[in-house]
Amino acid sequence: MDMADLGLPVDVPSTALFTDQYELTMLQAALKAGTAERRSVFEVFTRRLPNGRRYGVVAGTGRVLDAVENFRFDEGVLGFLRERQIVDEETLKWLADYRFGGDIWGYPEGEVYFPGSPIMRVEGTFAECVLLETVILSILNHDSAIAAAASRMASAAGGRPLIEMGARRTHELAAVAASRAAYVGGFTTTSDLAAGFRYGIPTVGTSAHAFTLLHDHERDAFQAQVDTLGRGTTLLVDTYDVAEAVRTAVEVAGPELGAVRIDSGDLLLVAHRVRQQLDELGATGTRIVVTSDLDEYAIASLAAAPVDAYGVGTQLVTGSGHPTASMVYKLVARAETTDPEAPLVPVAKKASGGKTSVGGRKWAARRLDAEGVAEAEVVGTGPVPAGLADRQLLVRLVEGGEVVAREPLDVPRDRHIAARAGLPLSAIQLSRGEPVIPTEYVHERSGS
């Protein structure tokens, strides 16, 4: 079950202060200038993928929807803003009634993206949209980075199960979000009970080295664990001598022993030795789980090893070297008056140093080759070419302030598997390279 379906609140009463101060000072100035109610379009995109990555993964969309629903300025929040004199009384009065009433479109969660992809589009008045910039970016940048790392690890694992176990390596709330993103990216279970409770992700866990060290003998620890959890449990066998521990584990649990876990040493060599030993002892069905600071490269190096599952912590929850997706939230179109029917005018920042953006309200579609494999990410303004009409990527997430696209977490997880499978095979290569497909821009010829 996806707990988000139950409408449960996020971990704080309000997300309104998950923002930067300048969002509120811009609001105050726009209210005074009479431009706050101009119809506007903001888009989330990234100018480039992290070095060496071939594709990105959209993750965190469901959390964004929760955050938008909980973006409310209650009395406590308003009191804080008043006490600090961050905005004036007129702005505080406006904030007291704030409810996002616009529309949000986006790539569905689990979809892949590329440089320039309009991952999310937020439409409404300038005032209601600008306030959401920081919270949307903080969620998407974190979760998409974790999901991209998870996807690479899942590809490297070649179908073998992956256990997310990074809670102790990051902030306690970030750990829950990371577990969710990892599940979208292809992990199968988590050790984090908060993630299991909040999102319904399957949870696993047995024992650490401390449990073995607690007992006078390793056999006593194994016996206690088997007596409590059954013969199908996973015994940690590298506290002392691995070969002796494997022998003891099978003596205690019998050939029905569920699995052994290896957390140190030369995992490739040790896994082969342990597999041979287990088979010789008759425990041919006992699985081997490896942990020990794995990343996608280490997992790939174990492809030929008799490993049945991987546990990944630090490298996963830190994005395997890329802890952010570097997404930005930019105004791309706005009306020249506050008339709701006024046409939108494209706007874009022009600057040196690679920080330029493309103006106009955009659509996106993925063009396929004759074999049905993606060959280009096409991004444009104006009418969608007929040949791409049924390949559009943006879906409506919020309509008139109401969430319309909440879904169980297994849906984006399955969607990602399908999206990744639709890319050229080079997408899953771990060697450095450019995005696996190019981004092409199609501009409207006669205005916006």
The 8 nearest C-alpha neighbors of each residue, nearest first, counted from 0:
[[1, 199, 2, 407, 198, 4, 408, 200],
 [2, 0, 407, 198, 3, 199, 4, 408],
 [1, 3, 198, 4, 5, 197, 0, 199],
 [4, 2, 5, 1, 6, 7, 198, 407],
 [5, 3, 2, 6, 1, 407, 406, 405],
 [6, 4, 3, 2, 7, 1, 8, 0],
 [5, 7, 3, 4, 8, 2, 65, 9],
 [6, 8, 5, 3, 9, 2, 4, 65],
 [9, 7, 6, 10, 65, 12, 69, 11],
 [8, 10, 11, 65, 7, 66, 12, 69],
 [9, 11, 8, 12, 172, 13, 14, 7],
 [12, 10, 13, 9, 14, 8, 69, 66],
 [13, 11, 10, 14, 9, 69, 8, 71],
 [14, 12, 69, 11, 15, 70, 71, 72],
 [13, 15, 70, 17, 16, 69, 66, 11],
 [16, 14, 70, 13, 17, 71, 72, 18],
 [17, 15, 18, 14, 76, 13, 19, 70],
 [18, 16, 14, 134, 15, 133, 19, 13],
 [17, 19, 133, 16, 134, 20, 15, 22],
 [20, 18, 21, 22, 133, 17, 23, 16],
 [19, 21, 22, 23, 24, 18, 85, 16],
 [20, 22, 24, 23, 19, 25, 26, 18],
 [21, 23, 25, 20, 130, 24, 19, 26],
 [24, 22, 26, 21, 25, 20, 27, 86],
 [23, 25, 21, 27, 26, 22, 28, 86],
 [26, 24, 28, 22, 23, 27, 21, 29],
 [25, 27, 23, 29, 24, 28, 126, 30],
 [28, 26, 24, 30, 25, 29, 90, 23],
 [27, 29, 25, 31, 30, 26, 32, 24],
 [30, 28, 35, 32, 26, 34, 31, 27],
 [29, 31, 35, 27, 33, 28, 32, 26],
 [30, 32, 28, 29, 33, 27, 34, 35],
 [33, 31, 29, 30, 34, 28, 35, 27],
 [32, 34, 30, 31, 35, 29, 36, 337],
 [35, 33, 29, 37, 32, 36, 30, 337],
 [36, 34, 29, 126, 30, 125, 37, 33],
 [35, 37, 124, 337, 34, 125, 38, 126],
 [38, 36, 337, 124, 34, 334, 35, 125],
 [37, 39, 124, 334, 123, 333, 125, 36],
 [40, 38, 333, 125, 124, 123, 332, 122],
 [39, 41, 122, 332, 121, 331, 330, 333],
 [40, 42, 330, 121, 329, 331, 120, 328],
 [43, 41, 120, 329, 328, 119, 117, 121],
 [42, 44, 328, 119, 327, 118, 117, 120],
 [45, 43, 117, 326, 118, 327, 115, 116],
 [44, 46, 326, 114, 47, 115, 325, 327],
 [45, 47, 114, 115, 44, 48, 326, 354],
 [48, 46, 114, 45, 49, 113, 115, 325],
 [47, 49, 52, 114, 50, 55, 113, 54],
 [50, 48, 52, 51, 47, 321, 324, 325],
 [49, 51, 52, 48, 431, 432, 433, 47],
 [50, 52, 431, 432, 49, 433, 53, 430],
 [53, 51, 49, 50, 54, 48, 434, 432],
 [52, 54, 434, 435, 426, 433, 51, 432],
 [55, 53, 434, 52, 113, 112, 111, 435],
 [54, 56, 112, 111, 147, 113, 57, 48],
 [57, 55, 111, 147, 143, 146, 110, 112],
 [58, 56, 143, 109, 108, 110, 111, 55],
 [59, 57, 143, 142, 108, 60, 180, 109],
 [58, 60, 62, 142, 139, 61, 138, 63],
 [61, 59, 63, 62, 108, 58, 64, 139],
 [60, 62, 64, 63, 59, 405, 65, 108],
 [61, 63, 65, 59, 64, 60, 66, 138],
 [64, 62, 66, 60, 65, 61, 135, 67],
 [63, 65, 61, 67, 62, 66, 68, 60],
 [64, 66, 62, 68, 63, 67, 69, 61],
 [67, 65, 63, 69, 64, 68, 14, 70],
 [68, 66, 70, 64, 69, 65, 63, 99],
 [67, 69, 65, 66, 70, 64, 99, 71],
 [68, 70, 66, 13, 67, 71, 14, 65],
 [71, 69, 15, 14, 67, 68, 13, 66],
 [70, 72, 15, 69, 13, 73, 97, 14],
 [73, 71, 95, 76, 15, 77, 94, 74],
 [72, 74, 76, 75, 71, 77, 95, 13],
 [75, 73, 77, 76, 78, 72, 95, 79],
 [74, 76, 78, 77, 73, 79, 72, 80],
 [75, 77, 79, 78, 73, 74, 72, 80],
 [78, 76, 74, 80, 79, 75, 72, 81],
 [79, 77, 81, 75, 76, 80, 74, 82],
 [78, 80, 82, 76, 77, 81, 83, 75],
 [81, 79, 77, 83, 85, 78, 82, 84],
 [82, 80, 84, 78, 79, 83, 77, 85],
 [81, 83, 79, 84, 80, 78, 85, 77],
 [82, 84, 80, 85, 81, 79, 86, 78],
 [85, 83, 81, 82, 86, 80, 87, 79],
 [84, 86, 83, 80, 81, 87, 24, 20],
 [87, 85, 84, 90, 24, 27, 80, 91],
 [86, 88, 90, 89, 91, 84, 85, 27],
 [87, 89, 91, 90, 92, 86, 81, 93],
 [90, 88, 92, 91, 87, 93, 27, 86],
 [89, 91, 93, 92, 88, 87, 27, 94],
 [92, 90, 88, 94, 93, 89, 95, 87],
 [91, 93, 89, 95, 90, 94, 88, 96],
 [94, 92, 90, 91, 95, 96, 89, 97],
 [93, 95, 97, 91, 96, 92, 90, 72],
 [96, 94, 92, 93, 72, 97, 91, 73],
 [95, 97, 94, 93, 98, 92, 72, 71],
 [98, 96, 94, 95, 71, 99, 93, 72],
 [97, 99, 100, 96, 71, 70, 400, 127],
 [98, 100, 400, 127, 101, 97, 67, 128],
 [101, 99, 400, 399, 98, 102, 123, 401],
 [100, 102, 123, 399, 400, 122, 99, 398],
 [101, 103, 398, 397, 122, 399, 121, 400],
 [104, 102, 121, 397, 396, 120, 122, 395],
 [105, 103, 395, 120, 396, 394, 119, 393],
 [104, 106, 119, 393, 118, 394, 120, 107],
 [105, 107, 393, 118, 392, 394, 108, 119],
 [108, 106, 110, 105, 109, 394, 393, 57],
 [107, 109, 411, 57, 58, 110, 60, 106],
 [108, 110, 415, 411, 57, 414, 58, 412],
 [111, 109, 415, 108, 57, 107, 418, 56],
 [112, 110, 56, 55, 57, 418, 54, 109],
 [111, 113, 55, 116, 56, 54, 110, 57],
 [112, 114, 116, 54, 55, 115, 434, 438],
 [115, 113, 47, 46, 45, 116, 48, 438],
 [114, 116, 46, 44, 45, 113, 117, 438],
 [115, 117, 118, 113, 114, 44, 112, 378],
 [118, 116, 44, 119, 43, 42, 115, 120],
 [117, 119, 106, 105, 116, 43, 44, 120],
 [118, 120, 105, 43, 117, 42, 104, 106],
 [119, 121, 42, 104, 103, 41, 105, 43],
 [120, 122, 103, 41, 40, 102, 42, 104],
 [123, 121, 40, 102, 101, 39, 103, 41],
 [124, 122, 101, 38, 39, 128, 125, 102],
 [123, 125, 38, 36, 37, 126, 39, 127],
 [124, 126, 39, 128, 35, 127, 37, 129],
 [127, 125, 35, 124, 128, 129, 26, 36],
 [126, 128, 124, 125, 99, 129, 130, 123],
 [129, 127, 125, 130, 126, 131, 123, 124],
 [128, 130, 131, 126, 132, 125, 127, 22],
 [131, 129, 22, 128, 132, 127, 126, 23],
 [130, 132, 129, 128, 134, 133, 135, 18],
 [133, 131, 135, 129, 130, 134, 328, 136],
 [134, 132, 18, 136, 135, 131, 137, 19],
 [133, 135, 137, 17, 136, 131, 132, 18],
 [136, 134, 138, 133, 132, 137, 63, 131],
 [137, 135, 139, 133, 138, 134, 140, 132],
 [136, 138, 134, 140, 135, 139, 133, 141],
 [139, 137, 136, 135, 141, 140, 59, 142],
 [138, 140, 136, 59, 142, 141, 143, 137],
 [141, 139, 324, 323, 137, 143, 136, 138],
 [142, 140, 144, 138, 323, 139, 143, 137],
 [141, 143, 145, 58, 59, 180, 139, 144],
 [144, 142, 58, 146, 57, 145, 140, 56],
 [145, 143, 324, 323, 147, 318, 141, 142],
 [144, 146, 318, 142, 148, 143, 147, 180],
 [147, 145, 184, 149, 180, 143, 181, 148],
 [146, 148, 150, 56, 144, 149, 145, 55],
 [147, 149, 145, 151, 318, 146, 150, 319],
 [150, 148, 146, 184, 152, 181, 147, 151],
 [149, 151, 184, 153, 147, 152, 148, 185],
 [152, 150, 154, 148, 153, 149, 295, 155],
 [151, 153, 295, 155, 149, 150, 154, 156],
 [154, 152, 150, 156, 155, 151, 185, 149],
 [153, 155, 151, 152, 156, 157, 150, 427],
 [154, 156, 299, 152, 157, 153, 298, 295],
 [157, 155, 153, 159, 154, 158, 152, 298],
 [158, 156, 155, 154, 159, 153, 302, 299],
 [157, 159, 156, 160, 153, 154, 155, 161],
 [158, 160, 156, 308, 157, 307, 161, 309],
 [161, 159, 308, 187, 158, 309, 162, 186],
 [162, 160, 186, 309, 187, 308, 310, 163],
 [161, 163, 310, 188, 189, 309, 187, 311],
 [162, 164, 189, 311, 310, 165, 188, 312],
 [165, 163, 312, 190, 311, 166, 189, 162],
 [312, 164, 166, 168, 313, 167, 316, 163],
 [167, 165, 174, 168, 169, 164, 191, 171],
 [168, 166, 165, 169, 171, 170, 174, 164],
 [167, 169, 165, 166, 313, 312, 170, 316],
 [168, 170, 167, 166, 174, 171, 173, 316],
 [171, 169, 173, 172, 174, 168, 166, 167],
 [170, 172, 174, 173, 169, 166, 175, 167],
 [173, 171, 174, 175, 170, 176, 10, 169],
 [174, 172, 170, 176, 175, 171, 177, 169],
 [173, 175, 166, 177, 171, 172, 176, 169],
 [176, 174, 194, 178, 172, 177, 173, 193],
 [175, 177, 173, 179, 178, 174, 180, 172],
 [178, 176, 174, 180, 179, 175, 316, 173],
 [177, 179, 181, 175, 176, 180, 174, 182],
 [178, 180, 176, 182, 177, 181, 175, 183],
 [181, 179, 146, 177, 183, 142, 182, 178],
 [180, 182, 184, 178, 146, 149, 183, 179],
 [181, 183, 186, 179, 185, 184, 180, 187],
 [182, 184, 412, 180, 181, 185, 411, 109],
 [185, 183, 146, 150, 181, 149, 182, 186],
 [184, 186, 182, 183, 153, 150, 149, 181],
 [187, 185, 182, 161, 181, 188, 162, 184],
 [186, 188, 161, 160, 162, 182, 185, 189],
 [189, 187, 162, 201, 202, 186, 163, 200],
 [190, 188, 163, 202, 191, 162, 164, 203],
 [189, 191, 164, 203, 202, 204, 163, 192],
 [192, 190, 189, 194, 193, 166, 195, 202],
 [191, 193, 195, 194, 196, 190, 202, 189],
 [194, 192, 196, 195, 191, 197, 175, 198],
 [195, 193, 175, 197, 192, 196, 191, 198],
 [194, 196, 200, 199, 192, 193, 198, 197],
 [197, 195, 193, 194, 199, 198, 192, 200],
 [196, 198, 194, 195, 2, 193, 199, 3],
 [199, 197, 2, 1, 195, 200, 194, 196],
 [198, 200, 195, 0, 1, 196, 197, 201],
 [199, 201, 195, 198, 202, 188, 194, 189],
 [202, 200, 188, 195, 199, 189, 203, 187],
 [203, 201, 189, 190, 188, 195, 200, 192],
 [204, 202, 190, 189, 188, 201, 205, 162],
 [205, 203, 190, 206, 202, 189, 233, 191],
 [204, 206, 233, 232, 203, 207, 234, 224],
 [207, 205, 210, 204, 208, 235, 234, 209],
 [208, 206, 209, 210, 235, 205, 211, 204],
 [207, 209, 211, 210, 238, 212, 206, 235],
 [210, 208, 212, 207, 211, 213, 206, 214],
 [211, 209, 213, 208, 212, 207, 206, 220],
 [210, 212, 220, 208, 213, 209, 214, 217],
 [213, 211, 209, 214, 210, 208, 215, 217],
 [214, 212, 210, 211, 209, 215, 220, 208],
 [215, 213, 216, 212, 211, 220, 219, 217],
 [216, 214, 213, 217, 219, 212, 220, 211],
 [215, 217, 219, 218, 214, 220, 211, 212],
 [218, 216, 220, 219, 211, 221, 214, 215],
 [219, 217, 221, 216, 220, 222, 247, 251],
 [218, 220, 222, 216, 217, 221, 223, 214],
 [221, 219, 217, 223, 211, 218, 222, 214],
 [222, 220, 218, 224, 223, 219, 225, 217],
 [221, 223, 219, 225, 224, 220, 226, 218],
 [224, 222, 226, 220, 221, 225, 219, 227],
 [223, 225, 227, 221, 222, 226, 228, 220],
 [224, 226, 229, 222, 228, 227, 230, 223],
 [227, 225, 223, 224, 229, 222, 228, 230],
 [228, 226, 224, 225, 229, 223, 222, 230],
 [227, 229, 225, 224, 232, 226, 230, 231],
 [230, 228, 225, 231, 226, 232, 227, 224],
 [229, 231, 256, 252, 225, 232, 255, 257],
 [230, 232, 257, 256, 229, 255, 233, 258],
 [231, 233, 257, 230, 229, 228, 258, 234],
 [234, 232, 258, 259, 257, 205, 260, 235],
 [233, 235, 259, 260, 236, 258, 232, 221],
 [236, 234, 260, 259, 237, 261, 233, 207],
 [235, 237, 244, 241, 238, 234, 260, 261],
 [236, 238, 241, 239, 261, 235, 240, 262],
 [237, 239, 236, 208, 240, 235, 211, 241],
 [238, 240, 237, 241, 244, 236, 243, 217],
 [241, 239, 243, 242, 244, 237, 238, 236],
 [242, 240, 237, 244, 236, 243, 245, 239],
 [243, 241, 245, 244, 240, 246, 273, 276],
 [242, 244, 246, 240, 241, 245, 247, 239],
 [245, 243, 241, 247, 236, 246, 242, 248],
 [246, 244, 248, 242, 247, 243, 241, 236],
 [245, 247, 243, 244, 249, 248, 250, 242],
 [248, 246, 250, 244, 245, 249, 251, 243],
 [249, 247, 245, 251, 250, 246, 244, 252],
 [248, 250, 253, 252, 251, 246, 247, 254],
 [251, 249, 247, 253, 248, 252, 246, 254],
 [252, 250, 248, 249, 253, 222, 247, 221],
 [253, 251, 249, 230, 256, 250, 248, 255],
 [252, 254, 249, 255, 250, 251, 256, 282],
 [253, 255, 282, 256, 281, 249, 252, 285],
 [254, 256, 253, 230, 257, 252, 231, 282],
 [257, 255, 230, 231, 252, 254, 285, 258],
 [258, 256, 231, 285, 232, 233, 255, 286],
 [259, 257, 286, 233, 285, 287, 256, 234],
 [258, 260, 234, 233, 287, 235, 288, 236],
 [259, 261, 288, 235, 289, 287, 234, 236],
 [260, 262, 289, 237, 263, 236, 288, 290],
 [263, 261, 291, 290, 289, 260, 237, 264],
 [264, 262, 291, 261, 266, 265, 237, 290],
 [263, 265, 266, 269, 262, 261, 268, 291],
 [264, 266, 268, 267, 269, 263, 270, 262],
 [265, 267, 269, 268, 264, 270, 263, 289],
 [268, 266, 270, 265, 269, 304, 301, 271],
 [267, 269, 271, 265, 270, 266, 272, 304],
 [268, 270, 266, 272, 271, 267, 265, 273],
 [271, 269, 273, 267, 272, 268, 266, 274],
 [272, 270, 274, 268, 269, 273, 305, 275],
 [273, 271, 269, 275, 270, 274, 276, 268],
 [272, 274, 276, 270, 275, 271, 269, 277],
 [275, 273, 277, 271, 276, 272, 270, 278],
 [276, 274, 272, 278, 273, 277, 279, 271],
 [275, 277, 273, 279, 274, 278, 272, 280],
 [278, 276, 282, 280, 274, 279, 275, 273],
 [277, 279, 283, 281, 275, 280, 282, 276],
 [278, 280, 276, 281, 277, 275, 282, 283],
 [281, 279, 277, 278, 282, 276, 249, 254],
 [280, 282, 278, 279, 283, 254, 277, 284],
 [283, 281, 254, 277, 278, 285, 284, 280],
 [282, 284, 278, 281, 285, 277, 254, 280],
 [283, 285, 282, 286, 255, 254, 257, 256],
 [286, 284, 258, 257, 282, 283, 256, 287],
 [285, 287, 258, 307, 284, 257, 259, 288],
 [288, 286, 259, 306, 307, 258, 260, 289],
 [287, 289, 260, 308, 309, 307, 259, 306],
 [290, 288, 261, 309, 260, 262, 310, 308],
 [289, 291, 310, 262, 309, 311, 261, 292],
 [292, 290, 262, 293, 263, 289, 311, 310],
 [293, 291, 313, 290, 312, 311, 294, 314],
 [292, 294, 311, 297, 291, 290, 298, 314],
 [293, 295, 297, 296, 314, 298, 319, 292],
 [296, 294, 152, 298, 297, 155, 299, 151],
 [295, 297, 299, 298, 294, 300, 429, 155],
 [296, 298, 300, 294, 299, 295, 293, 301],
 [297, 299, 295, 301, 296, 300, 155, 156],
 [298, 300, 155, 296, 302, 301, 297, 295],
 [301, 299, 297, 298, 302, 296, 303, 267],
 [302, 300, 304, 298, 299, 303, 267, 297],
 [301, 303, 299, 304, 300, 298, 156, 155],
 [304, 302, 301, 305, 300, 306, 267, 299],
 [303, 305, 301, 306, 302, 267, 271, 270],
 [306, 304, 271, 270, 274, 307, 303, 287],
 [305, 307, 287, 304, 308, 288, 270, 289],
 [306, 308, 287, 286, 288, 159, 305, 160],
 [309, 307, 288, 160, 159, 161, 306, 289],
 [308, 310, 161, 289, 288, 290, 162, 311],
 [309, 311, 162, 290, 161, 163, 289, 164],
 [312, 310, 163, 293, 164, 162, 290, 315],
 [165, 311, 313, 164, 315, 314, 163, 316],
 [314, 312, 315, 165, 316, 168, 317, 292],
 [315, 313, 319, 317, 294, 312, 316, 318],
 [314, 316, 318, 317, 313, 312, 319, 148],
 [315, 317, 318, 313, 314, 177, 165, 145],
 [318, 316, 322, 314, 315, 319, 313, 320],
 [317, 319, 322, 145, 321, 315, 144, 148],
 [320, 318, 314, 317, 315, 321, 148, 294],
 [319, 321, 318, 322, 317, 314, 148, 315],
 [320, 322, 318, 323, 319, 144, 49, 317],
 [323, 321, 318, 317, 144, 320, 141, 324],
 [324, 322, 140, 144, 325, 141, 321, 318],
 [323, 325, 140, 144, 326, 143, 141, 322],
 [326, 324, 323, 45, 140, 327, 47, 46],
 [325, 327, 45, 44, 324, 140, 43, 136],
 [326, 328, 43, 44, 45, 329, 325, 136],
 [329, 327, 43, 42, 132, 41, 44, 326],
 [330, 328, 41, 42, 331, 327, 43, 356],
 [329, 331, 41, 40, 332, 42, 346, 328],
 [332, 330, 358, 346, 359, 41, 347, 345],
 [333, 331, 345, 40, 346, 344, 359, 39],
 [334, 332, 39, 343, 344, 38, 40, 335],
 [333, 335, 343, 38, 336, 37, 342, 341],
 [336, 334, 333, 37, 341, 337, 344, 343],
 [337, 335, 338, 334, 37, 341, 34, 38],
 [336, 338, 37, 36, 339, 38, 34, 334],
 [337, 339, 341, 340, 336, 37, 38, 334],
 [340, 338, 341, 337, 38, 37, 336, 334],
 [341, 339, 338, 342, 337, 38, 334, 343],
 [340, 342, 338, 339, 334, 336, 343, 335],
 [343, 341, 334, 340, 344, 335, 333, 447],
 [342, 344, 334, 333, 332, 345, 341, 447],
 [343, 345, 332, 333, 334, 346, 447, 342],
 [346, 344, 332, 359, 358, 331, 447, 343],
 [347, 345, 358, 331, 332, 344, 359, 330],
 [348, 346, 358, 356, 331, 357, 349, 345],
 [347, 349, 355, 356, 350, 346, 354, 357],
 [350, 348, 355, 347, 356, 351, 354, 357],
 [349, 351, 355, 354, 348, 352, 353, 356],
 [352, 350, 353, 354, 355, 349, 348, 356],
 [351, 353, 354, 350, 355, 349, 356, 46],
 [352, 354, 355, 351, 350, 46, 356, 349],
 [355, 353, 352, 350, 351, 356, 349, 348],
 [354, 356, 349, 350, 348, 353, 357, 351],
 [355, 357, 347, 348, 358, 354, 349, 329],
 [358, 356, 347, 359, 355, 331, 346, 348],
 [357, 359, 331, 347, 346, 345, 356, 332],
 [358, 360, 345, 331, 332, 361, 380, 447],
 [361, 359, 380, 332, 331, 40, 358, 362],
 [362, 360, 380, 379, 359, 378, 363, 117],
 [361, 363, 379, 378, 380, 393, 364, 360],
 [364, 362, 378, 377, 392, 391, 379, 393],
 [365, 363, 391, 390, 377, 392, 376, 387],
 [364, 366, 376, 390, 375, 377, 373, 367],
 [365, 367, 375, 374, 373, 376, 364, 377],
 [368, 366, 373, 372, 371, 374, 365, 369],
 [367, 369, 371, 370, 372, 374, 373, 366],
 [368, 370, 371, 367, 372, 373, 374, 366],
 [371, 369, 368, 372, 367, 373, 421, 374],
 [370, 372, 367, 368, 369, 373, 421, 366],
 [371, 373, 367, 421, 368, 370, 422, 423],
 [374, 372, 367, 422, 366, 375, 421, 368],
 [373, 375, 367, 436, 366, 368, 372, 376],
 [376, 374, 436, 437, 366, 365, 438, 373],
 [377, 375, 438, 365, 364, 439, 437, 366],
 [376, 378, 439, 364, 363, 438, 365, 440],
 [379, 377, 363, 440, 362, 439, 441, 376],
 [380, 378, 441, 361, 442, 440, 362, 363],
 [381, 379, 361, 442, 443, 360, 359, 362],
 [380, 382, 443, 447, 383, 379, 442, 361],
 [383, 381, 384, 380, 443, 379, 362, 385],
 [382, 384, 388, 385, 381, 387, 362, 379],
 [385, 383, 386, 387, 388, 382, 381, 441],
 [386, 384, 388, 387, 383, 389, 382, 390],
 [385, 387, 384, 388, 389, 390, 383, 366],
 [388, 386, 390, 385, 384, 389, 364, 391],
 [387, 389, 385, 390, 386, 391, 383, 384],
 [388, 390, 387, 391, 386, 385, 364, 392],
 [391, 389, 387, 364, 388, 365, 392, 366],
 [392, 390, 364, 363, 389, 388, 393, 387],
 [391, 393, 364, 106, 363, 390, 394, 365],
 [392, 394, 106, 105, 104, 391, 363, 395],
 [395, 393, 104, 105, 106, 396, 392, 107],
 [394, 396, 104, 397, 103, 105, 393, 398],
 [395, 397, 404, 104, 103, 403, 402, 394],
 [396, 398, 402, 103, 102, 401, 403, 400],
 [399, 397, 102, 401, 400, 101, 402, 403],
 [398, 400, 101, 100, 102, 401, 397, 99],
 [399, 100, 401, 101, 99, 398, 397, 102],
 [402, 400, 398, 397, 399, 403, 100, 68],
 [403, 401, 397, 404, 396, 398, 400, 64],
 [404, 402, 397, 396, 405, 401, 398, 395],
 [405, 403, 396, 402, 406, 395, 397, 394],
 [404, 406, 403, 61, 402, 4, 407, 396],
 [405, 407, 404, 408, 410, 4, 61, 1],
 [408, 406, 1, 409, 410, 4, 0, 405],
 [409, 407, 410, 1, 411, 406, 412, 183],
 [408, 410, 412, 407, 411, 413, 183, 1],
 [409, 411, 413, 408, 412, 407, 414, 406],
 [412, 410, 109, 414, 108, 413, 409, 408],
 [411, 413, 183, 409, 415, 410, 414, 109],
 [414, 412, 416, 410, 415, 411, 409, 417],
 [415, 413, 411, 417, 412, 416, 109, 410],
 [414, 416, 109, 418, 412, 417, 110, 413],
 [415, 417, 413, 419, 414, 418, 420, 412],
 [416, 418, 420, 414, 415, 419, 421, 413],
 [419, 417, 415, 421, 420, 416, 110, 414],
 [418, 420, 421, 416, 422, 417, 415, 111],
 [419, 421, 417, 418, 422, 416, 423, 424],
 [420, 422, 418, 419, 372, 373, 417, 423],
 [423, 421, 373, 419, 420, 372, 424, 426],
 [424, 422, 425, 426, 372, 373, 421, 435],
 [425, 423, 426, 427, 422, 428, 420, 421],
 [424, 426, 428, 427, 423, 435, 422, 53],
 [427, 425, 424, 53, 435, 428, 423, 422],
 [428, 426, 425, 424, 429, 154, 151, 53],
 [429, 427, 425, 430, 426, 424, 431, 53],
 [430, 428, 427, 431, 296, 151, 295, 51],
 [429, 431, 428, 432, 51, 52, 427, 425],
 [432, 430, 51, 429, 52, 433, 50, 428],
 [431, 433, 51, 430, 53, 434, 52, 435],
 [432, 434, 53, 435, 51, 52, 431, 50],
 [435, 433, 53, 436, 54, 437, 52, 432],
 [434, 436, 53, 426, 433, 54, 425, 437],
 [437, 435, 375, 434, 374, 438, 376, 373],
 [438, 436, 375, 376, 439, 434, 435, 374],
 [437, 439, 376, 377, 375, 440, 114, 436],
 [438, 440, 377, 378, 376, 437, 441, 375],
 [441, 439, 378, 379, 377, 442, 438, 380],
 [442, 440, 379, 378, 380, 439, 443, 377],
 [443, 441, 380, 379, 444, 440, 381, 378],
 [444, 442, 381, 380, 445, 446, 447, 441],
 [443, 445, 446, 442, 447, 381, 441, 380],
 [446, 444, 443, 447, 381, 442, 380, 382],
 [447, 445, 444, 443, 381, 344, 345, 442],
 [446, 381, 359, 344, 345, 443, 445, 380]]
